[in-house]
């Protein structure tokens, strides 16, 4: 049986009006204390799924691409997030669940190398 991942960062503005949370509502005016570590952690994610197309910065239309521009889904074996999530965390100080912060800290800000994506699912 596959283990279900916890989705984070699948904002409705980024995914065509999906039922996800609002990106605009998650924006904060200042960065979290360990924001740089979280951005690095998110960028280390293992590739879970490839999605065609480029990610646009939906909050600032003058920026054509959000970060790396990839729409792929990454994982650490517990959480799953769009590859561009780190861009929004760095640029707009997006609020993330405390459970994700605690998880990343427990992992010493390093995504495990032995993540087997074939054992994972995302609803």
N, C-alpha and C positions, 0 to 999 in steps of 0.2 A: 504494500500500500504506500502511495506517495504522501509525503509530508507537505501540508499546505503552507505557503509563505504568507507573511503579513504584508499587505501592500501599503506603501507610503509614497506620497508625492504624485499620485495620479489625479492631478487637479482638473476640474471640469473645463477650465479655460484652455488647457493644453491638449485635451483629448475630445475635442468637438462636442462640448456640452454634456460630457458624461455625468454620471451621478456622483462623481468624486467631490471632495471638498473644494472650496474656493481658494485659488492661489492668491488673489488680491487680499482676502481676509487673513492670510497667513503671513503677510509682509510685516516686518518689524523695523523700527527706525535705527536700531543699533545691533551690533553683532553680539552673539553669545560668547562667553568667556573662551570656550574651546572650539569656536567655529572653524578655525583653520584645520584642526584635527578631524572634525567631522567631515569637512570637504574632502580631505585626503582619504578618509575611510570610504566615503561614497564613491570616489574615483577608483578605488581598488576593487570594487565589486566584480564578481565573476559574471560573464555573459550568460544570461538565462534565455533570452529570446531576441532575435533580430527583427526590427521593424523598419520597413523602407520609408524613406522620406527624411526631410530635415526638420529639426525642431526650431521653431521661431520663438523669439522673445515676445510673449503675448502681453507683457506689461509695458514694453517700450518698443513700439513698431519701428523706430529708427535703427534698432539692432536687428539685423536680418537673421542671425543665428544665435540660439541659446547655447553658450559654451562651445562644446565640441560639435554641436548640431545633431548628434546622433539621437535617434528615438528608441534605441535599444533598451531592453530591460536588464538590469543588473541585480545581483543578489549576494548575500553573505551566508546563505543557507537557512536563514530565519526570516529575513526581511527581503522584499523586492521593491525596486524603485526604477524610475526612468533614468537613463544615463545623464540627462540634463539637470537632474535635481541638484547636483552640486553647484551648478551655475546659479540657480535661484537662491540657494543658501548663501553663497558668497556675495552675490550682487544685491539681493533684497533681504538678506537675513531671515529667510523663511523659518517660521517656527516648526519644529519637528517634535514628535511625541517624546516625552521623557523616557519612555521604555526603550526607544532607539538609542538615545544618548547613553543610558545605563548599559545597554548591550554592547555598544561600541567601546565604552570604557572597560568593561569586563574583558573584551578581546584585545585590550591594550592598543586600540586604534588600528588594528590590523585585521583585515578580512582573512579568515582561515584559508589556507592553500588547498585543503582537501575537500572543498565543496563539490559534491556530485550532483549536478543539475538534473540528471536523469531520475533522481529520487524525489524531485520537487514538483509541486504544482501551484498554479496561481489561479484562483477562482475569478 
